[in-house]
Amino acid sequence: YSTTDVHYLTDKMKNNAEVMMVVAKHKGGSYMIKEAGKDVLSNKTIALASVKNIPHTLKYFNYALRDDPDVVLAAIGKDRNALAYASPRYQNFKIRYLAMWIIETVGILYLTGE
C-alpha cells in the first residue's frame, strides 16, 4: 500500500477513518488527505494527525476544523504560514499570534540552550 495511490481507493475506503489515518500520519501521504471523503475531512483526530505532519493540509478540512483552536494551533505551531488556511476569525490574530510564537520559540531555544 502506498499513500501516493490514495486516488485509486474506493469512496468507501476514502471515508474509512482507519485507512485515512494511515494516510494522514505518513510523511508523503498527508497531502493525499485531499482525496479523503467528507466524513474523514470532518474528523478532528485525523485533522490533528495530518496538520502535525504537514501543516498546510489544514486547507483540506471542513470549516469547523479550520475554526477549531486545537487544530489551528497544531498547524501553525509547526508552520505559522498554515494560518492562511484557518477560518477568517484567526486571520485577525495573525500579528498577535506571531509575536507569541516568536516569544515561545525564543524562550524554548533559550531554555534548552540551542
OpenMM code with the backbone's topology and positions (N, CA, C; nanometers):
from openmm import Vec3, app, unit

residues = "TYR SER THR THR ASP VAL HIS TYR LEU THR ASP LYS MET LYS ASN ASN ALA GLU VAL MET MET VAL VAL ALA LYS HIS LYS GLY GLY SER TYR MET ILE LYS GLU ALA GLY LYS ASP VAL LEU SER ASN LYS THR ILE ALA LEU ALA SER VAL LYS ASN ILE PRO HIS THR LEU LYS TYR PHE ASN TYR ALA LEU ARG ASP ASP PRO ASP VAL VAL LEU ALA ALA ILE GLY LYS ASP ARG ASN ALA LEU ALA TYR ALA SER PRO ARG TYR GLN ASN PHE LYS ILE ARG TYR LEU ALA MET TRP ILE ILE GLU THR VAL GLY ILE LEU TYR LEU THR GLY GLU".split()
positions = [
    Vec3(0.0846, -0.1193, 0.0000),
    Vec3(0.0000, 0.0000, 0.0000),
    Vec3(0.0877, 0.1236, 0.0000),
    Vec3(0.0605, 0.2132, -0.0907),
    Vec3(0.1337, 0.3388, -0.0985),
    Vec3(0.0358, 0.4535, -0.0798),
    Vec3(0.0715, 0.5472, 0.0057),
    Vec3(-0.0190, 0.6594, 0.0302),
    Vec3(-0.0296, 0.7508, -0.0905),
    Vec3(0.0609, 0.7383, -0.1839),
    Vec3(0.0500, 0.8202, -0.3038),
    Vec3(-0.0531, 0.7634, -0.4005),
    Vec3(-0.1037, 0.6452, -0.3720),
    Vec3(-0.2039, 0.5814, -0.4573),
    Vec3(-0.3446, 0.5929, -0.4002),
    Vec3(-0.3669, 0.6902, -0.3142),
    Vec3(-0.4961, 0.7056, -0.2485),
    Vec3(-0.6071, 0.7278, -0.3494),
    Vec3(-0.5792, 0.7951, -0.4586),
    Vec3(-0.6844, 0.8225, -0.5561),
    Vec3(-0.7380, 0.6946, -0.6203),
    Vec3(-0.6705, 0.5827, -0.6009),
    Vec3(-0.7206, 0.4546, -0.6512),
    Vec3(-0.8132, 0.3851, -0.5520),
    Vec3(-0.8241, 0.4376, -0.4318),
    Vec3(-0.9107, 0.3767, -0.3312),
    Vec3(-1.0571, 0.4012, -0.3661),
    Vec3(-1.1413, 0.3127, -0.3226),
    Vec3(-1.2848, 0.3305, -0.3429),
    Vec3(-1.3340, 0.4432, -0.2522),
    Vec3(-1.4511, 0.4952, -0.2834),
    Vec3(-1.5085, 0.6005, -0.1997),
    Vec3(-1.5292, 0.5510, -0.0570),
    Vec3(-1.5654, 0.4258, -0.0441),
    Vec3(-1.5868, 0.3684, 0.0893),
    Vec3(-1.4565, 0.3714, 0.1696),
    Vec3(-1.3456, 0.3387, 0.1050),
    Vec3(-1.2164, 0.3401, 0.1736),
    Vec3(-1.1714, 0.4832, 0.2042),
    Vec3(-1.2040, 0.5765, 0.1144),
    Vec3(-1.1674, 0.7160, 0.1376),
    Vec3(-1.2457, 0.7755, 0.2543),
    Vec3(-1.3581, 0.7131, 0.2892),
    Vec3(-1.4371, 0.7565, 0.4040),
    Vec3(-1.4081, 0.6737, 0.5279),
    Vec3(-1.3157, 0.5803, 0.5180),
    Vec3(-1.2807, 0.4955, 0.6310),
    Vec3(-1.1744, 0.5663, 0.7154),
    Vec3(-1.2104, 0.5960, 0.8394),
    Vec3(-1.1201, 0.6713, 0.9269),
    Vec3(-0.9872, 0.5995, 0.9495),
    Vec3(-0.9902, 0.4683, 0.9641),
    Vec3(-0.8656, 0.3939, 0.9886),
    Vec3(-0.7718, 0.4011, 0.8691),
    Vec3(-0.8264, 0.3849, 0.7504),
    Vec3(-0.7442, 0.3910, 0.6285),
    Vec3(-0.6850, 0.5303, 0.6127),
    Vec3(-0.7677, 0.6306, 0.6304),
    Vec3(-0.7204, 0.7668, 0.6085),
    Vec3(-0.6304, 0.8165, 0.7212),
    Vec3(-0.6391, 0.7564, 0.8383),
    Vec3(-0.5454, 0.7909, 0.9464),
    Vec3(-0.4044, 0.7471, 0.9074),
    Vec3(-0.3927, 0.6323, 0.8427),
    Vec3(-0.2624, 0.5863, 0.7932),
    Vec3(-0.2075, 0.6889, 0.6944),
    Vec3(-0.2939, 0.7378, 0.6074),
    Vec3(-0.2538, 0.8380, 0.5088),
    Vec3(-0.2095, 0.9663, 0.5799),
    Vec3(-0.2877, 1.0105, 0.6767),
    Vec3(-0.2585, 1.1360, 0.7474),
    Vec3(-0.1255, 1.1311, 0.8218),
    Vec3(-0.0906, 1.0156, 0.8737),
    Vec3(0.0332, 1.0020, 0.9519),
    Vec3(0.1565, 0.9801, 0.8657),
    Vec3(0.1379, 0.9388, 0.7424),
    Vec3(0.2508, 0.9098, 0.6544),
    Vec3(0.3110, 1.0400, 0.6030),
    Vec3(0.4423, 1.0496, 0.6029),
    Vec3(0.5102, 1.1742, 0.5649),
    Vec3(0.4634, 1.2296, 0.4307),
    Vec3(0.4627, 1.1513, 0.3284),
    Vec3(0.4187, 1.1995, 0.1980),
    Vec3(0.2691, 1.1904, 0.1792),
    Vec3(0.2056, 1.1170, 0.2664),
    Vec3(0.0640, 1.0893, 0.2492),
    Vec3(-0.0302, 1.1982, 0.2924),
    Vec3(0.0157, 1.2843, 0.3796),
    Vec3(-0.0754, 1.3870, 0.4288),
    Vec3(-0.1310, 1.4738, 0.3170),
    Vec3(-0.0513, 1.4981, 0.2142),
    Vec3(-0.1040, 1.5764, 0.1026),
    Vec3(-0.2167, 1.5029, 0.0315),
    Vec3(-0.2178, 1.3725, 0.0435),
    Vec3(-0.3223, 1.2941, -0.0218),
    Vec3(-0.4527, 1.2974, 0.0573),
    Vec3(-0.4518, 1.3609, 0.1725),
    Vec3(-0.5719, 1.3701, 0.2533),
    Vec3(-0.6818, 1.4443, 0.1774),
    Vec3(-0.6422, 1.5246, 0.0796),
    Vec3(-0.7418, 1.5967, -0.0006),
    Vec3(-0.8334, 1.5012, -0.0759),
    Vec3(-0.7905, 1.3778, -0.0930),
    Vec3(-0.8713, 1.2764, -0.1610),
    Vec3(-0.9719, 1.2108, -0.0667),
    Vec3(-0.9635, 1.2422, 0.0606),
    Vec3(-1.0487, 1.1782, 0.1608),
    Vec3(-1.1945, 1.2173, 0.1423),
    Vec3(-1.2792, 1.1323, 0.1959),
    Vec3(-1.4226, 1.1581, 0.1907),
    Vec3(-1.4646, 1.2627, 0.2924),
    Vec3(-1.5872, 1.3066, 0.2782),
    Vec3(-1.6435, 1.4124, 0.3622),
    Vec3(-1.6366, 1.3793, 0.5111),
    Vec3(-1.6662, 1.2544, 0.5468),
    Vec3(-1.6628, 1.2148, 0.6881),
    Vec3(-1.5229, 1.2283, 0.7470),
    Vec3(-1.4247, 1.1905, 0.6702),
    Vec3(-1.2857, 1.1969, 0.7171),
    Vec3(-1.2416, 1.3416, 0.7317),
    Vec3(-1.2836, 1.4263, 0.6400),
    Vec3(-1.2439, 1.5661, 0.6451),
    Vec3(-1.3192, 1.6439, 0.7535),
    Vec3(-1.4022, 1.5721, 0.8279),
    Vec3(-1.4726, 1.6289, 0.9433),
    Vec3(-1.4223, 1.5683, 1.0739),
    Vec3(-1.3207, 1.4836, 1.0663),
    Vec3(-1.2713, 1.4086, 1.1810),
    Vec3(-1.1537, 1.4832, 1.2453),
    Vec3(-1.1730, 1.5285, 1.3679),
    Vec3(-1.0708, 1.6076, 1.4365),
    Vec3(-0.9424, 1.5296, 1.4610),
    Vec3(-0.9538, 1.4027, 1.4957),
    Vec3(-0.8346, 1.3211, 1.5225),
    Vec3(-0.7483, 1.3100, 1.3979),
    Vec3(-0.8118, 1.2895, 1.2843),
    Vec3(-0.7373, 1.2797, 1.1584),
    Vec3(-0.6798, 1.4158, 1.1209),
    Vec3(-0.7560, 1.5219, 1.1428),
    Vec3(-0.7067, 1.6567, 1.1131),
    Vec3(-0.5810, 1.6875, 1.1944),
    Vec3(-0.5843, 1.6557, 1.3230),
    Vec3(-0.4674, 1.6800, 1.4083),
    Vec3(-0.3459, 1.6016, 1.3604),
    Vec3(-0.3657, 1.4747, 1.3266),
    Vec3(-0.2540, 1.3923, 1.2778),
    Vec3(-0.1975, 1.4493, 1.1482),
    Vec3(-0.2853, 1.4930, 1.0611),
    Vec3(-0.2425, 1.5438, 0.9319),
    Vec3(-0.1679, 1.6764, 0.9436),
    Vec3(-0.2235, 1.7719, 1.0185),
    Vec3(-0.1587, 1.9034, 1.0273),
    Vec3(-0.0303, 1.8989, 1.1093),
    Vec3(-0.0200, 1.8042, 1.2002),
    Vec3(0.1060, 1.7885, 1.2739),
    Vec3(0.2145, 1.7345, 1.1825),
    Vec3(0.1747, 1.6610, 1.0810),
    Vec3(0.2671, 1.6045, 0.9835),
    Vec3(0.2998, 1.7094, 0.8768),
    Vec3(0.1963, 1.7608, 0.8115),
    Vec3(0.2126, 1.8633, 0.7086),
    Vec3(0.1087, 1.9721, 0.7360),
    Vec3(0.1491, 2.0832, 0.7984),
    Vec3(0.0554, 2.1862, 0.8427),
    Vec3(-0.0372, 2.2413, 0.7353),
    Vec3(0.0097, 2.2492, 0.6125),
    Vec3(-0.0719, 2.3087, 0.5063),
    Vec3(-0.1918, 2.2227, 0.4662),
    Vec3(-0.1988, 2.1007, 0.5173),
    Vec3(-0.3166, 2.0187, 0.4877),
    Vec3(-0.4400, 2.0713, 0.5602),
    Vec3(-0.4225, 2.1691, 0.6458),
    Vec3(-0.5359, 2.2328, 0.7116),
    Vec3(-0.6402, 2.2773, 0.6093),
    Vec3(-0.5935, 2.3192, 0.4923),
    Vec3(-0.6846, 2.3711, 0.3900),
    Vec3(-0.7844, 2.2671, 0.3388),
    Vec3(-0.7587, 2.1400, 0.3573),
    Vec3(-0.8474, 2.0364, 0.3045),
    Vec3(-0.9614, 2.0007, 0.4001),
    Vec3(-0.9506, 2.0390, 0.5249),
    Vec3(-1.0515, 2.0001, 0.6236),
    Vec3(-1.1693, 2.0961, 0.6226),
    Vec3(-1.2804, 2.0490, 0.6765),
    Vec3(-1.4020, 2.1302, 0.6726),
    Vec3(-1.3854, 2.2571, 0.7562),
    Vec3(-1.4794, 2.3493, 0.7402),
    Vec3(-1.4713, 2.4798, 0.8052),
    Vec3(-1.4638, 2.4672, 0.9570),
    Vec3(-1.5429, 2.3778, 1.0137),
    Vec3(-1.5440, 2.3636, 1.1599),
    Vec3(-1.4054, 2.3288, 1.2134),
    Vec3(-1.3312, 2.2452, 1.1419),
    Vec3(-1.1963, 2.2085, 1.1856),
    Vec3(-1.0965, 2.3198, 1.1582),
    Vec3(-1.1174, 2.3949, 1.0517),
    Vec3(-1.0291, 2.5090, 1.0252),
    Vec3(-1.0576, 2.6236, 1.1218),
    Vec3(-1.1660, 2.6093, 1.1989),
    Vec3(-1.2023, 2.7071, 1.3011),
    Vec3(-1.1760, 2.6527, 1.4423),
    Vec3(-1.1320, 2.5284, 1.4518),
    Vec3(-1.1079, 2.4649, 1.5810),
    Vec3(-0.9715, 2.5086, 1.6345),
    Vec3(-0.9674, 2.5651, 1.7553),
    Vec3(-0.8391, 2.6148, 1.8071),
    Vec3(-0.7314, 2.5079, 1.8211),
    Vec3(-0.7687, 2.3859, 1.8587),
    Vec3(-0.6687, 2.2790, 1.8726),
    Vec3(-0.6035, 2.2465, 1.7387),
    Vec3(-0.6859, 2.2364, 1.6352),
    Vec3(-0.6351, 2.2017, 1.5020),
    Vec3(-0.5520, 2.3165, 1.4455),
    Vec3(-0.6032, 2.4377, 1.4576),
    Vec3(-0.5317, 2.5542, 1.4044),
    Vec3(-0.3972, 2.5721, 1.4751),
    Vec3(-0.3967, 2.5630, 1.6073),
    Vec3(-0.2708, 2.5804, 1.6806),
    Vec3(-0.1717, 2.4684, 1.6510),
    Vec3(-0.2213, 2.3469, 1.6287),
    Vec3(-0.1312, 2.2368, 1.5912),
    Vec3(-0.0648, 2.2667, 1.4571),
    Vec3(-0.1408, 2.3214, 1.3651),
    Vec3(-0.0870, 2.3523, 1.2319),
    Vec3(0.0115, 2.4693, 1.2383),
    Vec3(-0.0299, 2.5803, 1.2990),
    Vec3(0.0575, 2.6978, 1.2988),
    Vec3(0.1717, 2.6852, 1.3981),
    Vec3(0.1587, 2.5926, 1.4921),
    Vec3(0.2697, 2.5659, 1.5822),
    Vec3(0.3869, 2.5020, 1.5095),
    Vec3(0.3565, 2.4350, 1.4002),
    Vec3(0.4612, 2.3713, 1.3203),
    Vec3(0.5049, 2.4611, 1.2038),
    Vec3(0.4080, 2.5344, 1.1480),
    Vec3(0.4392, 2.6258, 1.0372),
    Vec3(0.3393, 2.7409, 1.0419),
    Vec3(0.3847, 2.8563, 1.0828),
    Vec3(0.2927, 2.9688, 1.1009),
    Vec3(0.2229, 3.0098, 0.9715),
    Vec3(0.2777, 2.9748, 0.8576),
    Vec3(0.2155, 3.0085, 0.7295),
    Vec3(0.0852, 2.9314, 0.7055),
    Vec3(0.0637, 2.8248, 0.7808),
    Vec3(-0.0611, 2.7486, 0.7685),
    Vec3(-0.1801, 2.8296, 0.8167),
    Vec3(-0.1535, 2.9399, 0.8854),
    Vec3(-0.2608, 3.0277, 0.9310),
    Vec3(-0.3459, 3.0761, 0.8140),
    Vec3(-0.2878, 3.0829, 0.6967),
    Vec3(-0.3615, 3.1261, 0.5775),
    Vec3(-0.4807, 3.0355, 0.5477),
    Vec3(-0.4787, 2.9137, 0.5983),
    Vec3(-0.5855, 2.8176, 0.5708),
    Vec3(-0.6864, 2.8070, 0.6849),
    Vec3(-0.6629, 2.8790, 0.7919),
    Vec3(-0.7553, 2.8779, 0.9057),
    Vec3(-0.8777, 2.9619, 0.8723),
    Vec3(-0.9799, 2.9499, 0.9550),
    Vec3(-1.1019, 3.0278, 0.9335),
    Vec3(-1.0712, 3.1773, 0.9464),
    Vec3(-1.1577, 3.2612, 0.8906),
    Vec3(-1.1336, 3.4061, 0.8925),
    Vec3(-1.1136, 3.4651, 1.0324),
    Vec3(-1.1764, 3.4075, 1.1331),
    Vec3(-1.1605, 3.4679, 1.2666),
    Vec3(-1.0164, 3.4603, 1.3153),
    Vec3(-0.9398, 3.3633, 1.2679),
    Vec3(-0.7991, 3.3531, 1.3072),
    Vec3(-0.7100, 3.4473, 1.2277),
    Vec3(-0.7567, 3.4925, 1.1139),
    Vec3(-0.6764, 3.5851, 1.0336),
    Vec3(-0.6483, 3.7128, 1.1113),
    Vec3(-0.7421, 3.7547, 1.1946),
    Vec3(-0.7254, 3.8762, 1.2746),
    Vec3(-0.6222, 3.8599, 1.3851),
    Vec3(-0.5910, 3.7365, 1.4192),
    Vec3(-0.4966, 3.7100, 1.5275),
    Vec3(-0.3544, 3.6902, 1.4763),
    Vec3(-0.3346, 3.7101, 1.3486),
    Vec3(-0.2059, 3.6802, 1.2872),
    Vec3(-0.0903, 3.7524, 1.3568),
    Vec3(-0.0990, 3.8801, 1.3729),
    Vec3(0.0112, 3.9559, 1.4323),
    Vec3(0.0305, 3.9163, 1.5783),
    Vec3(-0.0798, 3.9057, 1.6516),
    Vec3(-0.0700, 3.8705, 1.7927),
    Vec3(-0.0112, 3.7310, 1.8097),
    Vec3(-0.0557, 3.6357, 1.7280),
    Vec3(-0.0031, 3.5003, 1.7414),
    Vec3(0.1434, 3.4955, 1.7015),
    Vec3(0.1796, 3.5654, 1.5959),
    Vec3(0.3186, 3.5641, 1.5506),
    Vec3(0.4112, 3.6117, 1.6619),
    Vec3(0.3725, 3.7185, 1.7294),
    Vec3(0.4544, 3.7687, 1.8408),
    Vec3(0.4637, 3.6639, 1.9511),
    Vec3(0.3511, 3.6005, 1.9827),
    Vec3(0.3500, 3.4973, 2.0867),
    Vec3(0.4365, 3.3787, 2.0446),
    Vec3(0.4262, 3.3407, 1.9182),
    Vec3(0.5041, 3.2278, 1.8656),
    Vec3(0.6537, 3.2571, 1.8756),
    Vec3(0.6930, 3.3783, 1.8407),
    Vec3(0.8350, 3.4158, 1.8481),
    Vec3(0.8837, 3.4098, 1.9926),
    Vec3(0.8043, 3.4651, 2.0843),
    Vec3(0.8428, 3.4632, 2.2258),
    Vec3(0.8556, 3.3196, 2.2760),
    Vec3(0.7573, 3.2346, 2.2420),
    Vec3(0.7628, 3.0953, 2.2870),
    Vec3(0.8810, 3.0215, 2.2266),
    Vec3(0.9062, 3.0446, 2.0990),
    Vec3(1.0166, 2.9764, 2.0309),
    Vec3(1.1501, 3.0221, 2.0876),
    Vec3(1.1698, 3.1506, 2.0985),
    Vec3(1.2950, 3.2041, 2.1523),
    Vec3(1.3112, 3.1588, 2.2966),
    Vec3(1.2032, 3.1609, 2.3735),
    Vec3(1.2099, 3.1167, 2.5118),
    Vec3(1.2495, 2.9708, 2.5222),
    Vec3(1.1929, 2.8868, 2.4371),
    Vec3(1.2262, 2.7448, 2.4376),
    Vec3(1.3709, 2.7246, 2.3961),
    Vec3(1.4136, 2.7958, 2.2938),
    Vec3(1.5529, 2.7836, 2.2497),
    Vec3(1.6485, 2.8312, 2.3582),
    Vec3(1.6107, 2.9381, 2.4280),
    Vec3(1.6948, 2.9906, 2.5346),
    Vec3(1.7047, 2.8911, 2.6496),
    Vec3(1.5915, 2.8327, 2.6876),
    Vec3(1.5903, 2.7392, 2.7995),
    Vec3(1.6655, 2.6094, 2.7674),
    Vec3(1.6590, 2.5665, 2.6417),
    Vec3(1.7258, 2.4417, 2.6042),
    Vec3(1.8715, 2.4630, 2.5663),
    Vec3(1.9092, 2.5897, 2.5481),
    Vec3(2.0479, 2.6206, 2.5132),
    Vec3(2.0801, 2.5965, 2.3687),
    Vec3(1.9787, 2.5828, 2.2843),
    Vec3(2.0039, 2.5612, 2.1405),
    Vec3(2.0260, 2.6910, 2.0676),
] * unit.nanometer
topology = app.Topology()
chain = topology.addChain("A")
for resn in residues:
    res = topology.addResidue(resn, chain)
    for name in ("N", "CA", "C"):
        topology.addAtom(name, app.Element.getBySymbol(name[0]), res)
